[in-house]
Amino acid sequence: MPSITKKKSVAGALHREVGFLDLFAILAPDWPLYQQAFERVTRNTAFIRGAECQRFEEAFAEWALPGSQVLGCANGTDALRLAIRALGLKAGDEAIVPAMTFFATVEPLVELGLVPRLVDVEEGTWLMDLKQLERAVGPKTKLIVPVHLYGQSPQMDRIREVADGHNCFVLEDAAQAQGALWKGKPVGYWGDVATFSFFPGKNLGAFGDAGALLSKNADIVARARALSNHGGAQKYQHDEFGYNSRLDNLQAAFLNIKLNRIDEWNAKRRQVALWYSQYLADIPYLSLPVENINAESVYHLYVVLVEDRPRFQEFLAKRGVQTGVHYPKAIHQQPAVLRYFGDLGNFPNAEKVAAHGVSLPMGPTLSEEDVFYVSEVIREYYEAK
């Protein structure tokens, strides 16, 4: 037990500030390297794709899934958009998506004319419910989009089986799951293509927006690369209408530095999650996240369920503990979805985590003392009720 237990009162004599994610503390050990990278790229005036970008694409492919290819692009949403186009999907095709995910998972689907078919998530893991997936697949289904929500992979082998049985593509939304495993295989292994976000708060984050697409199929990556460059593989030759979505060379330079730390950071996140699970295990009325026995989560987020979320968050905030909500509305509850599609049905587990989920502080710089303090504040909250 950390030395913090010697204090008599969490709320009184003991007060500790625990931020949700300390980005600067993550960056600080390598700050001189980031400064050198900035100097190198700016002096060479190589800002859009280039040596750093190529180096990152090759290094990330080797780290994430040896034998794959990677395309760096402007952000994780564009990675999804490029992947959908590169798979050759067309307007009217149905895509099965979990009802609990970030809005960006469905945004490019609707933009490109695909029809999202929502399925609920499993309680505890909050990942795609396989029974509902099997019931939802139909003759118009051409794509299944499993989301590695909060850093944990769903049952990817079974999802692959369902897709193969119905001649569907699998697009893995791995925006929150760089390095996560299912049955010992990394994200991207089971799908036709996987997409990643390097938003600054992700396990592997840039200094701004950035994303990537990964596939074992070189043709998918080649088409996505052309699409990301205004639809042309060659300069000033545009074979189709595409996008301007290229990874900045400077962001790639920063990501090359951070890639050397990702295994260390993911291991620390798993340790932080283990501390939470140990210290919070005996607190009644608090639902902890469930890690599937076949999964290795990288814990982008550690989400608990509480009954009165506003009161819980306010109590923790007054004691210096910063929390978040991911996400306060399920996909079928979003105003844009309701206006466009109307009522898509009931998804009680997605609605449950949307209404009651709280993301506790999580990151590789948290100490056991930090986690213990957060846990003691939560314990005090329930004892005061």
N, C-alpha and C positions, 0 to 999 in steps of 0.2 A: 504494500500500500504506500502511495507517495507520502512524503513528509507533510504534505498539506493537511493530512488528517489530524495533526497536532492542534490545529486551530479549533476553537469551540464553536464558532458561528460562521456560517458561510455568508449570511446576509450582513452581519455586523462587523466583527473584528477582521474578517477575511473578505476582501473584495479583489477580484481579478478581472481584467479586461481580456476577453477571448473573442477576437474577431472571427467572422465567418471564414475568410480566406485571406492570409497575409501574403499578397503577391510580391511585395518588395522583399520580404524575408526569404522567399523562394529564389528571387533573383540575386540577392546580395552576394552569395559566395562566388558567383561568376561575373560580377559586375565588370571587372577589368576586361574580360573576354568579350562582353557585349560592346564595350567601348571600342575595342580593337576591331571588332566586326563592323561597327558603324564607320569607323575611319577607313577601313579597307574598301567597303562597298562604295562609300561616297567619293573617295579619291579616284576610284576606277569609273565612277559615274555609270555603273551598271545596275540599273534599278528594276527593270522588268525582265524576268527570267534571266538566265545566265548561269555562271559557274556554281554559285551558291545554291541556286534552285535545282540544278541537275544533281549536285552532290546530295542535297536533301532528299530528292525523289529516290535516288539509289539507296541511300542509307536507311530511309524509312521503310522501303520495300524489304530490305534485308533484315531489318529489325522486326517489322510487323509480320511478314509472311514471306520467307525465302522462296524465290521462284516466281514471285509476283512482280507486277509493274505498278508504278505510282505516277499519278499526275497531280501536281500542285496547282491549286486554283485560288480564287479570291476569298472564298469562305465556304463553310460547310453546307449552306443552302444551295450554293451554286454547284457544289459537288453532287448533291442529289439531282439537281436539274440536269447536269451533264450526264450522269449515270442513266437516267430515264431515257434521255435522247439516244445515248450510245447503245442502249439495249434494243432500239428500234421499236419501242412501244408507240402506240398511236391513240388518238382521241377515241373515247368510247371503251377502251380496255379497262377492266376493273383491277384495282390494286387493294390488297388486304393490308390494313394498318391497325395497330393497337390503338384503342381509344385514349390511352394515357401516353402522351408524348409531347414534345415541344411542337408548336404550331408549324415550324419549318418542315417537319416530316411530310405534311400533307400539302403545304403551299405549292411546291412545284408540280405535284401531281395534278392539282386542279388547274393550275396555270396552263399545263400542257394538254388538258382535255381528258385526262384519265378520271375514272370514277372511283373515289375511295370507298371501300367497304370496311366498316369498322368492326372490330371484335374486342371483347373485354379482356382485361388482364387478370392474372392469377393473384389472389390475395397473398400478401407477404413478400413475394418477389416483385410484384407489380409489372410482370412481363407478359407477353402475348399468351393468351390461354389457348392451348393446343386443341382442346376439344371444340372450342368455338371456331378455331381456324378450320378444322376439318369440316365443320358444318357450313362454313361460309364459302368455301371454294365452289365455284360453279363454272359453267362453260365459257363465261366471259372473263374469268379470272386469268390474267396474264402475268401478274406480279404479286409477290408477297414481300412485305417490308417489315421484317422483325427489327425492333428497336432495342439496343443494348442499354436499357434505361438505368440511370444512376451508376453505370459502370459494370453491370452484370449481364452476361449473355443468357438469352432464353434457350430453349431446348433445340439447338440448331440442327442436330442430326435428324430429329423428327420433322422439323420444318422443311429440311431438304427432301426428306422422303415424301412429304405431302406435295411439295412443288414438283418433284420428278413424276409423281403419280398423275399429275394434272397438267404436265407440260408447261410449268410456270417458271419464270425467272425469280431469283431471290436477290433482293437488294438489302444489304445489311446497313442499317443506320447506326454507325458506331461512333457518333459524334462525342459520346461521353465515355468511350470504352477503349482507349488506346492501351493495348496490352492485355485485355481480358481474355479468358480462355473458356472454352466449353469442351469437356472431355479431353483436355490437354491440347486442343487445337485452338489457335488464335482467331480472333475476329477476322473475317475475310476468307477464312478457309472454306466455310460451308456455302457461301454465297457466290453468285456470278460476279458480283461487284460489291464493294463496301465503301462507305463514305465516312469522312472524318472532319471534325471541326477543330481548329486550333485557336478558337476564341481565347482571349487571355486567361480566363478562369478555368479552362480545361486542364486535365492532367498534364497534357503537353500543349502549352499555349504559346501563341506568338505575342508580339507587342501591339497587336491590333487584330484585324480580321484576317483569317487565312483558313484554307481547307485543303482537302486532298481526296482523291479517288483511287482505289486500289482494286486490282483484279489479276487473276492468273491468266486471263484471256487477253493477249496482246492486242487483238483487234478492237476490243472494247475500249482499251486505254488509248489506242491510236485515234479512234473516232472522237472520243471525248477530248483529246488534245486539240484536234482540228476545230471542234465545236467551240472550245474555250478561246480560240484565236480567230474569232469572226468567221468560223466555218471553213478555214483553210489550213492545210498542212504546209503550204508554201506561201511565202510572203506575196501579198497582192493577188493571190489566186484564191477565190472563195467558192468552194464547191457546194456549199449549202449555207443557209442563214444560221448563224451561230450567236456567240456571245463574246463579250470582252471580259474574261474571267481568268486572270493570270496571277500566279503567286509572285508577290514582290520579292526581288532578290534579297533585299534587306531583311524581310521577315524570314526568308529561308536561312539566311546567315544566323539569325538568332535561334531558329529552330534547330539548326545543326549543333549548336552549343547545348541546348536543352535536351536534345535527344540522348546525349551522354549521361543524363541524370534520370531519365524516365524510369528505368528499372528500380533504382533506389527510391524514387518518389512513390512509385506504386506500392513497393514493399512497405514503406512507412504508412501509407494510407491504409493498407490492410492491418497494420499494427494498431493504428488509431481506432479502426472499426472494432478490432478485437477488444481493446480497452473499453470502448463504449458498451459493447455487448456484455462484458463481464460486470461492469459497474452498474449497469441499468437492469440487469437480468431479473432482480427480485422486486422491482418497482411495479406494483399492480396498476392496471388500467393504462399501461403504456405499451403500444405495439412496436416491436423492434423489427428491423428488416430481416428477411430470411435469405440466406445464401444457399442456393441449390448445391447438393453434395457433388454434382458433376461440374460445377462452375468455379471459376476463380475470378471473383470480382475485383476490380481495381478501385472501387469505392470513390467514384467521382463525387457522389453525395452519400450521406448517411441520413436516411429519412425515417423518422418515427411518426406514429399516428397518435394524436391526442384528441380529447373530446372537445375542449373549448380552445381552439387555436389562438384567437386574439388574446385571450387572458394568459395563456401559457407563454406566448411570445413576449407580451408586455412584462410578465414576471421575470423572465430571463433577461430581457433588455435592461431592466432596472438594476440588475446585478452584474451588468457588464458583459452579458453573453449575447452575441449577435447571431440571429437565425435567418433562414430564408424559407420560401415556399416554391416548390417545383413539382407541380404547377397548379395554380388556383382554379383553373378550369380544364376539364377534359376536352378533347377535340370536338365532340358533339355538342358541347356547351358554348363553344366560341361563337360570338355574334356573326362573324363572316360565314361560318359553316351553316348556322341556322338560317341566315338570309338566303344562302345559295342552294342548300339542299333540304331545308326544313327539318322536321324531326327524324333523326336517324335511328332512334330506338333508345333503349335503356341499357346502360353499362354500369351496373351498381358498384363494381370494384374500382373502376376508373373514377367514378363520382366520389367514392369513399376516400381515396387517397387525395383527390383534388380538394375535398372539404376539410380533411383532417391531417394531411401530411405536413410535417415540419422538418426542414433540413437543418441539422445541427452543424456547428463548426466542423469543417473537415479540410485537411490539407497536410502535406508532408512536414510542415514546421511545427505542428502541434506537439506538445509534450504530454507525458502521462499526467503531470500535474494539471495541465489545462483540461484534459478530458475528465479527470477526477473532479475538478471544480465544477465543470458543467453538469456532471452527473449528480453532484451533491446539491446543486441549485435545483435541479429537476426533482430530486428526492424531497427537498424542502417545499417545493411547490405542491406536491401531492400530500405531504404531511399537514400543510396549512389549509387544505380544502375541507 
